[in-house]
Amino acid sequence: MTDRTSPLDAVHRALDARIVPFGGWEMPLNYADGSLAEHRACRTDAVVFDVSHLGTVRVTGSDAHERLQRAFTNDLDRVAPGRAQYTHLLDPDDASVLDDIIVWWVDGDRFDVMPNASNTDRVTGALGDGAIDVTAERAVLALQGPRARERLAPVFPEAAEVARFGVGTAEWAGVRCTFAGTGYTGEDGVEVAVPADSAAALWEAVTVAGFVPAGLGARDTLRLEAGLPLHGHELGPGINPLEAGLGWVVRWDKGDFIGRDALLAIKEAGVGRRLRGLTVEGRRPPRDGYPILRDGEAVAAVSSGNFSPTLGHGIALALLPVDVAEGDRLAIDVRGTEVPATVVPLPFVGR
């Protein structure tokens, strides 16, 4: 099966982006100046990511709220129309996180559910008849960085003014867009869903306004520095929200949801591991899958790791035994060399 392409695919190729497969899509890894420069631009100024590979599943109607409440872990009654919420879809048998999701509550009976790229069909199925995959109808631009709102204001003022985790709609250049104060970088920013036919025009407008194009490489190092989990690494088969340190996403008092009984059993028994951060000295990056050693014995493996452009040394995430505490000294087996590592609080880099 051929990987899908973004409505902005031709734009990326014209910019000589390095295109790679990701979650069933062909997406830009980086542009001419490289991921390091794109990462730094996001930390200091403003960048634009094409995140059209994320799904959009639209749920509408008088029962839409109830359907989402039954499917996901978080409680929509804690927010309101015009707000976004982070939530999980769990496996009913073992409470593994099948997907972590942002819900955009657009208005009273319209919800745009934003799953990870490869999980859109799974989320659509969990929401039942009437949940419509509208991914192909739009592109999504993530405008991120400390100057993102400032640079966006003259281009699309309504989107620039949306509150953090707020959701809104407005016309841009004669087309209706939906936007939210969300992102995946640890920086402030806005994500804009624009009709596919108008995506290239909006991309051009924001790059003219000073946004630097950035690809998936920088997005990954940014989210890693922010201590944000990635599905398939810190979340996924065999990993539940409690192990990932995301128990706040689970609202036990809202009523039943998929996987509640299985997760409650885990809560009562207690988890045996917990997501932690690790730092290493030097520029040598600890990579996914590298063994983590305590007193010479492997106790876990790196779930995500890389060189931190902001800190100037290696960082990693891992599900470590619960008796490992912040400040503990461990080691990471980096291709046969034991590299000292220290357990540190998350995030590695805060705003």
N, C-alpha and C positions, 0 to 999 in steps of 0.2 A: 504494500500500500504506500502510495506517495505521500510524503509529509505535506501538511497544509502550509499555505503561505499567508502572511499578513496582507491587508490592503495596502500596506506601505512597503511591500517587498521591493518594488522597482525603485523606490526612493533609497532604500538601504543599499541596493546594488549600485546605484549611481554614485553613492558616497564611498564605494569600495569597501563596504563593510565585510568583515569575515562572517560568513553565514554558516551556522551549525544546526544540526538537528536537536530539538528540545521538546520533549513531551508530545511528539507527533507533529511538530511544526518545524519549519525552517526559519530561524530567527538570528538576528545579528549578535555575535559575541562581543565584537568591538569594532571601532572605526580606525581611521588612519593613525591617530595619536596614541592608541592603545588603552587598555583597561585601567592602567595606573593613573593616567592623566584624567580619564573620565571619572574615576573614583574621587580624585582630589577636587575636580570641578564640582561634584555634588556636595562635598563637605564644605566648600568655600563659596560657591556661587549658585548655579542652577543648571540642571541637565534635563533632557527629555529622553525617556525610554519608551519604546514601543512595547506594550504588554498586551497586545491583541491576542496572544496565545492563551491568555486567561479566558475562561468561559464566562458567558452571561446566560443564565437560565431565568427566564421571566415567569413569575407566578402572579396571577391577578385574580380578582373576584372576591366575593364576600367571605370565602373560606380560606383565603390565602394565608392570613395570619395564623390560623389554627394549624394548617398543614406544615408550616415552617416550625411552629412550636413542637409538634409531634416528631419532627424529623431531627432537629438539631439540639445541641446541649444548652445553648445560652437562652436567655429569656427576653423575648422581644418586648415584653411589658416594662422592661427597664429602660427602654428607649421610646421613640415615637416617630411618626412620619417626619421625613426630613433628616433622619439620622442613619448612620451606618453602625454595624455591629459585627465583631469577630465571633465566630462560632465553630463548632466541630460536628461532623457526621461520623458516628461510631459504628463499628462492626457489632451486630447484635449479640454475637457469641462470646467475644473476648474483649470488647470495648476498645479495640485498636482504632486509631484515628484513620478512617477511610479517606477523609479530606478535611483540611482546615479552610475556612470560607469567610469571605466578607459579604454580608448582606447589606445592600443599599435599599433602605425603605423609602421609596421615592414619594409615594403619597398613600392615602388611606388603604387602598386595596391593590397597590402595585409594589412588588418587590423584585429587584434585580439581584439575583444570587450569583456570586462571583467565585466559582471553584477553580482549582488548579487545572492546568491545561489537559492533562491526561485523565482527569476525573470527572469531566463534564457529563458524560453519559451516566455514570454512577449516581451523581447528584440528581440529575433529571429523573432517573428511575426512582430514587428515594422519595421524591416529591410527588410522584404519581401523575395521573392523567391531568392534562391542562398546564403542566409545567413545560414551557417552550424554550428550546435552545435557540437563542437569537444571536449567537456568537458571530455568525457570518455576516450579520447586518451592520456591524459597527467595527471600528478600531478603538483601542484604548491607549491614550497617551498618559504616561506618568511623568508629571512635572515636579521635580524634587530638588531641594536644596534651600539654604537659608535665604537666598534671594529669589526663590521661585515665584512667590506671590507678587513681589515687586515687578519682576519682569513680565509676568502674565497680565498684570492689571491693564496696561494699554491695549492688549490684544483681546482679552476676554474678561472684562471687569467682574461680571457676575460670578464666574468660576474662581477668580482670584480672591473673592471675599467669602467664600464658603468656609464655615467653621471647621476646626479639626473634628473629624468624624461626622461632619454635617454632609447632607446630600441636597442637591438642587438641580433644577432644569432651567435652561434659558436658550435663546436662539443665538447662534454665532453664524455670521455670514448667511443668514436666511435658513439655517437648518437647526433643528432642535437637538440639543446635546444634554446629556446627564453627567453630573460631576460630583465628586466627593472629596472631602479633606482627608484622604487616605494615602498610604504608600508603604514601601517595604525597604526603606533605606536608613531609618533612624533619624532622618531629617524631616522638616516640615514639607508639605507639598500638597498637590491636587492631582487627582486622576480624572481624566475627561473621556467619556464615551461619546464618540462622534460618528455620525453615519459614514459608512465605508467610503462612499463616493467623495466625501469632503475631507477625508483624513489627510491626504497629501497637502491640501491647502492649509489646514491647521498646523501641520508639521512645519511647513515653510514659514508661516507667520510667527511661530514661537522661536524658530531658529534665527530668524531675522531679528527678533527681540532679544537675542543673546543666549538662549538655551543651547547648551552643548549636547549634541547627540551622544548617547551612552548605550552600551549593550549589556548583555546578560552577565558578562564577566565582572563588570563593575557592580552590577546589581547584587551579585552574590557576595563579593567582599564587603559591600556596604551592609547588607543584612547580617552577615557574620559578625562584623564589628558591633552591630546593634544587638547581638544575641538573639536574633529572630530565627525561629525554627523553619526548616525547609522540609516539605513533605517528601518522603522517600529517604530522609536522613534522620532528622530529629522527631519526625512523626511518620506513621505508616504502619505496616503490618507488625504486630507484636509490641507496639508502643502506644500506651494510653495517655490521656491528658495529665493524669496525676504524676506519672513518671517524667513527663516533659515539663513539669512545673507550671502547668496551665490549668490547675484546678479552678481558678477563677472563671474559666469559660463554662463551667458546669454549674447549673442552677438547679439544685436538688428539690427546691420547694415549688417549682413551677408545674409539676405534673410529669406524666410519663414522656419519654423520648426514646428513640432507637438506641439500644445499648445501655439503658439506665441500670437495669438489674445486674448486668455483668460488671459494670463499673462500680456499682455499690458494693458488690462482693469484694472487689479489689481494694476499695477504700477501707472496708472493715478488716481485711486481712493485713493491709499495709503493703506498700510498694518496697521492692528490694533495691531499686536504683533510682537515680534522679539526675536530670540534665544539669551539667556543670560546665563552667568555662575553665580553660587551661591556657597558660601562656608559656612560651619557651623563649630562651635567649637566642639572638641571632636571626638572620634572614631566612634560614632554611625552614620551609613550611611543613608543618605536620599535615599529612594528607588523610583523606577519608580511608578508613579501614586499618590504619596503622595501630598496632597493639599498644595499649596503655598498661604499664607495669607498676606494681607495688611490691617492693622487696624482691624484685626479680621475676615475679609471676604476673602473667597477664590477667587483668581484672575487667577489662573493657576494651573497646576500640574507638578510635576517633570517628565521630559521625559526620563532622564537617571540619575542615581545617585549611588554613591558607596563611600567607604573609599579610600582615595588616599594614596597608599603606599609611594609615594615620599614626600608628604606634611605632612602626619600624621594626617589628619582630613578629614571630609566628604566634598564631592564636588557634584554638580549637574548641569545639563543642564535643561532649561525650556524655553518655548515660553511665554514671559511675555508681558504685555501691553506696548505699545511704550512709554508711559510717565514714565515708570520705568527707572531710570538712574543708571549708575555705582556708587557705594557707598551707594545706598539706602539700608535701613534695612527692611527686610521682616521677615517672619517666615515660617517654614515648619511644618506641622502637622505630627509628627512622632508617629503614633499609639496613638493619643489622647494627646500628649505632644507638645506644641508649642516650637519649637527649633529656636532660632534666626538665621537668615541667612543674608549674605551680598552679594549684586550684585557686581561682579568683572569682569574685562576684561578677554577675552580668548586669548590664551590658559591658562589653569591653570599652566601648566609646559611647558616651551619652551626649545628648544635645546640650 
